[in-house]
Amino acid sequence: MTGAAISLVIAVGVLFAVGFDLLLQRSLIRVVVGFVLLGHGANLALLLAGGAGGRAALLGGGDDRPA
């Protein structure tokens, strides 16, 4: 796991923790901010789950163009 992936894992954990903590508050603004932070954490988790970028699936093959 690279340094960038570890920092993303830590960022996801912090966003989830702070988001859940804010959801447990009584203030409506804090609940809304908690939902926003959970959404950002989920997006980062999906980005992290995608892994490293590779070659394009459709354009990565050999030279199959007709002559």
Backbone as numpy.savetxt, mean C-alpha at the origin, in Angstrom:
# Nx Ny Nz CAx CAy CAz Cx Cy Cz
14.38 -9.05 1.80 13.52 -7.87 1.80 14.41 -6.64 1.80
14.14 -5.73 0.92 14.97 -4.54 0.79 14.62 -3.50 1.85
15.45 -2.50 1.94 15.22 -1.43 2.91 13.94 -0.66 2.63
13.63 -0.49 1.35 12.40 0.23 1.00 11.16 -0.56 1.40
11.22 -1.88 1.25 10.08 -2.72 1.62 9.89 -2.73 3.14
10.98 -2.75 3.87 10.87 -2.73 5.33 10.28 -1.42 5.81
10.69 -0.32 5.19 10.13 0.97 5.58 8.65 1.05 5.23
8.24 0.43 4.13 6.81 0.41 3.79 6.02 -0.45 4.78
6.59 -1.56 5.22 5.92 -2.40 6.21 5.73 -1.62 7.51
6.74 -0.88 7.91 6.63 -0.07 9.13 5.59 1.02 8.95
5.57 1.66 7.78 4.58 2.72 7.52 3.17 2.15 7.54
2.95 0.97 6.97 1.62 0.35 6.99 1.21 0.06 8.43
2.12 -0.47 9.22 1.81 -0.76 10.62 1.45 0.49 11.41
2.20 1.55 11.20 1.92 2.80 11.90 0.58 3.38 11.46
0.31 3.37 10.16 -0.96 3.91 9.67 -2.15 3.12 10.21
-2.04 1.79 10.23 -3.12 0.96 10.78 -3.30 1.23 12.27
-2.20 1.30 13.01 -2.29 1.50 14.46 -2.91 2.85 14.80
-2.45 3.89 14.14 -2.99 5.23 14.41 -4.43 5.32 13.93
-4.73 4.72 12.79 -6.10 4.75 12.27 -7.07 4.06 13.20
-6.71 2.88 13.70 -7.60 2.17 14.63 -7.73 2.92 15.95
-6.65 3.54 16.40 -6.72 4.31 17.63 -7.66 5.51 17.47
-7.60 6.16 16.33 -8.49 7.31 16.09 -9.94 6.87 15.91
-10.16 5.68 15.39 -11.53 5.18 15.25 -12.21 4.96 16.59
-11.42 4.71 17.63 -11.98 4.46 18.95 -12.30 5.73 19.72
-11.97 6.89 19.17 -12.26 8.16 19.82 -13.72 8.55 19.59
-14.20 9.49 20.38 -15.60 9.91 20.27 -15.81 11.03 19.26
-14.78 11.78 18.97 -14.91 12.93 18.07 -15.11 12.46 16.62
-16.06 13.09 15.94 -16.36 12.71 14.56 -15.17 12.98 13.64
-14.48 14.08 13.86 -13.32 14.41 13.02 -12.24 13.35 13.17
-12.01 12.89 14.38 -10.98 11.86 14.60 -11.38 10.54 13.96
-12.66 10.22 13.98 -13.13 8.99 13.34 -12.92 9.08 11.83
-13.22 10.22 11.25 -13.03 10.41 9.80 -11.55 10.31 9.44
-10.71 10.97 10.22 -9.27 10.90 9.96 -8.77 9.46 10.14
-9.34 8.73 11.09 -8.97 7.32 11.27 -9.30 6.49 10.05
-10.49 6.72 9.46 -10.85 6.01 8.23 -9.90 6.37 7.09
-9.53 7.63 7.00 -8.61 8.05 5.94 -7.25 7.37 6.10
-6.76 7.33 7.35 -5.46 6.68 7.57 -5.52 5.18 7.31
-6.64 4.54 7.65 -6.79 3.13 7.33 -6.80 2.90 5.82
-7.44 3.80 5.09 -7.46 3.69 3.63 -6.07 3.83 3.04
-5.30 4.78 3.54 -3.93 4.95 3.05 -3.06 3.75 3.40
-3.27 3.21 4.60 -2.52 2.02 4.99 -2.85 0.82 4.11
-4.13 0.68 3.77 -4.54 -0.43 2.89 -3.94 -0.28 1.50
-3.91 0.94 0.99 -3.31 1.17 -0.33 -1.82 0.85 -0.32
-1.14 1.24 0.74 0.29 0.91 0.83 0.50 -0.60 0.96
-0.39 -1.28 1.68 -0.27 -2.73 1.81 -0.46 -3.42 0.46
-1.40 -2.93 -0.34 -1.58 -3.50 -1.68 -0.38 -3.22 -2.57
0.18 -2.03 -2.46 1.37 -1.70 -3.23 2.54 -2.59 -2.83
2.65 -2.86 -1.54 3.73 -3.72 -1.05 3.51 -5.17 -1.46
2.25 -5.62 -1.49 1.96 -7.00 -1.86 2.22 -7.26 -3.34
2.23 -6.22 -4.16 2.47 -6.38 -5.59 3.89 -6.79 -5.91
4.81 -6.53 -5.02 6.20 -6.91 -5.25 6.90 -5.94 -6.18
8.09 -6.34 -6.55 8.90 -5.50 -7.44 8.35 -5.55 -8.86
8.52 -4.47 -9.57 8.06 -4.41 -10.95 8.91 -5.29 -11.85
8.29 -5.85 -12.84 8.99 -6.70 -13.79 8.71 -6.25 -15.21
8.89 -7.15 -16.13 8.61 -6.84 -17.52 7.11 -6.89 -17.77
6.66 -6.19 -18.77 5.25 -6.19 -19.10 4.81 -7.56 -19.59
3.62 -7.97 -19.22 3.16 -9.31 -19.56 2.90 -9.46 -21.07
2.30 -8.48 -21.69 1.98 -8.59 -23.11 3.13 -8.17 -24.01
3.96 -7.27 -23.56 5.00 -6.75 -24.42 6.38 -7.30 -24.10
6.46 -8.23 -23.14 7.76 -8.71 -22.70 8.32 -9.86 -23.50
7.60 -10.40 -24.46 8.07 -11.57 -25.21 9.12 -11.21 -26.24
9.41 -12.17 -27.05 10.40 -11.95 -28.11 9.84 -11.12 -29.24
10.55 -11.10 -30.34 10.13 -10.31 -31.51 9.17 -11.14 -32.34
7.86 -11.02 -32.06 6.85 -11.80 -32.76 6.13 -10.98 -33.84
6.65 -9.84 -34.17 5.99 -9.00 -35.18 6.20 -9.57 -36.57
5.13 -9.50 -37.39 5.31 -9.99 -38.77 6.27 -9.09 -39.55
6.99 -9.68 -40.47 7.99 -8.93 -41.23 7.41 -8.14 -42.33
